[in-house]
Amino acid sequence: MSTLIEVRELVKHFPIKKGIVIQRQIGAVKAVDGVSFDVEQGETLGIVGETGCGKSTTARLLCRLMDPTSGTVSFQGKNVAEQKGDALKALHRDMQMVFQDPYSSLNPRKTVGSIISDPFVIHNLYTGSGERKKRVQELMDRVGLNPEHYNRYPHEFSGGQRQRIGVARAIALEPKLLIADEPVSALDVSIQAQVLNLLRDLQRELGLTLIFIAHDLSVVRHMCDRVAVMYLGKVVELASSDVLYTTPRHPYTGALLSAVPVADPTGGKRERQLLTGDVPSPANPPSACRFHTRCPKAQPLCSDREPMLETKAGGGVAACHYPLTDEEVATRLPAALTRQRVRPASAEPSLPAAETQA
Amino acid sequence: MSDPLFSVEDLRVSFHTDDGVVHAVDGISYTVQAGKTLGIVGESGSGKTVSSLTALGLTRSRRSQIEGRIMFDSQDMVTLEDDQLRQVRGNDMAMIFQDPLSALHPFYKVGSQLVEAMQAHRSLSRSAAKARAVELLDLVGIPDPKRRVVQYPHEFSGGMRQRAMIAMALANEPKLLIADEPTTALDVTVQAQILALLEDLQKRLGMAIIIITHDLGVVAEIADDIAVMYAGRIVERGSADEIFHHPQHPYTWGLLTSIPRLDNPRDEELVPIAGRPPSLINRPSGCHFHPRCPYVQEAHKRVDPRLEAVEGDGGSHVSACLLKTNVRTQIWEGLEAGREPESLQRMASASVGALAPPADASHLNLHGELESDAQLPGEEVQS
């Protein structure tokens, strides 16, 4: 596998200014503060974290909807931040985004057909008569929309269908990388699964690389090969899904997993490790380890020296001086997580059982 | 069991609109005992919010029609006069709304809003009410309540606003707290805090809670009993254990299999519910769920199922499904074992085919195997 995207020490600070005529900067919101990771071709990387941890800003920096304060993003060896004009346009063709809110991310005054064909207009593709419409209808069919609804407006569609329109627009140019920023959090439970399955199928068919951002940990586990956990603008833990969800090492990951409600009234019982308070302001983050103000395992060292991302027992990397031990993991995680439901060995349909019970 | 604190009997709420009559709630019944928690689950537009708003008299208008009874403290909330209703609302029965930012008035300090809620119901001096407001904010876990009480809602974070809402609802120590999607807009960590807070307060104050949500994880954590709503009706009702361990309605199965669960193998396919919720103006005939039900039979499109007690479970577990109980049990066991929905569909049609052959043969052709495969259990059942 080759590396598709390489992120190194990515930083985005939003200045806080004071004064009306003569403005001076009095501080900065450190939305993303030194994030590094790689994404391999064809894999799904999940990014999780609480509101305000910099997930969405990271996504926008990756496809250069924003300029980073410092750091580099290289996409297939090219530094995204240095691209201009046509080169940037070509780059955008390979990286597309699906947004969170299917209501505000579609222009209400355009028909679905023209929304999905916009990428073709921008990149001047399918110029022959009728070709564009044909391609758009193919795409609509592919994402499970009725191609005859080509001339309808977004308000005529339900939330789930609108998100499908967003997905169709994103895959129109056959990108290499798809960034999905909370694609299902605005949808009803029964509809979420439809969109998740669609994204998974498309990824398999088109060989897409997917960056999947969400705050719902069970959805991320379902979708992603590897998961990065962010807290206040930093990646605090990065591991494969199997490792992260069974042996989290960073206390923050442990707390997140401990907080997930489990849809099983008996299997979910555990010693809940509740985090107190809210996420500190990213304008004035705590010193050294940013989690030390809420961390149940904090020691004096944590407010003194910042922990670096290091490989921990289990194989993932985490930034913590005092990572969780196996015993702590066992008591804090939902019992259901560590002791997975076992499927009966004989998955073969056992229809004759019906007679005995009838 | 003692008399329930709160009981809804055959409640129907419809709204007259220019497009037609919206049957938002269509004959639902449930009871809540003091100190217990009922979870109401369903998609948007299933009528879960309307039913609880009606309990507080908040759906009364010229264009709405409300039938049935809502008994609370031996008063019928449906027929209660407006001024009597106002005495109950916010006093003995309180509600936490979904969106704390729009439910709090942006123009008044959080403290003043709390004071107003208290002074509306009891004669309390302003200073005493203020002191109690600080106490309440402390109770719901807002740090530094003395400073926070004179702040405006926009100075609070999402989780704190929700806590302030809870504090306001608790101001008069209600006997019943209705929480409408109290955690939907919040992060998991804050959600866990709020749920723990509700549980703790329930223990200390002994109040009953109705929690309305679409998140099955949340109800599994907190609810004693669960009612599943679809298209304005309760399609299944039972204890949390019954609903999660032997659910009896295809819609409940759909909800359970369409969410990724932390305790399932990671590569498991999700089984979404096809289609989308029906319009409440033109509801589907027969079983309202039939257009989306994978196990639908021809007869289900005509016959309207009633809530019936599930055989083998205590009388508290009821479900409105036309499939036979043993078939349902097998389908759910099949789904639990990760079997292909197709083979389960075949099982469903086989059993019903044996019970009462569908009037038109065209349906049988949809499941071609039925005619050829003589080994299907349903046919043997009949013999």
Interface residues (C-beta under 8 A of the other chain):
Chain A: E50 T51 S158 G160 Q161 D188 V189 S190 I191 Q192 A193 Q194 L196 N197 H215 D216 L217 S218 V219 R221 H222 M223 S241 D242 Y245 A255 L256 L257 S258 A259 V260 P261 V262 A263 D264 P265 T266 G267 G268 R272 L274 L275 T276 G277 D278 P334 A336 L337 R339 Q340 R341 R343 P344 A347 P349 L351 P352 A353 A354 E355 Q357 A358
Chain B: E43 S44 P143 S157 G158 G159 M160 D187 V188 T189 V190 Q191 A192 Q193 L195 A196 H214 D215 L216 G217 V218 A220 E221 A240 D241 F244 H245 G254 L255 L256 S258 I259 P260 R261 L262 D263 N264 P265 R266 E268 E269 L270 V271 P272 I273 A274 R276 P277 N326 V327 T329 Q330 G334 A337 G338 R339 E340 S343 M347 S351 Q375 L376 P377 G378 E380 V381
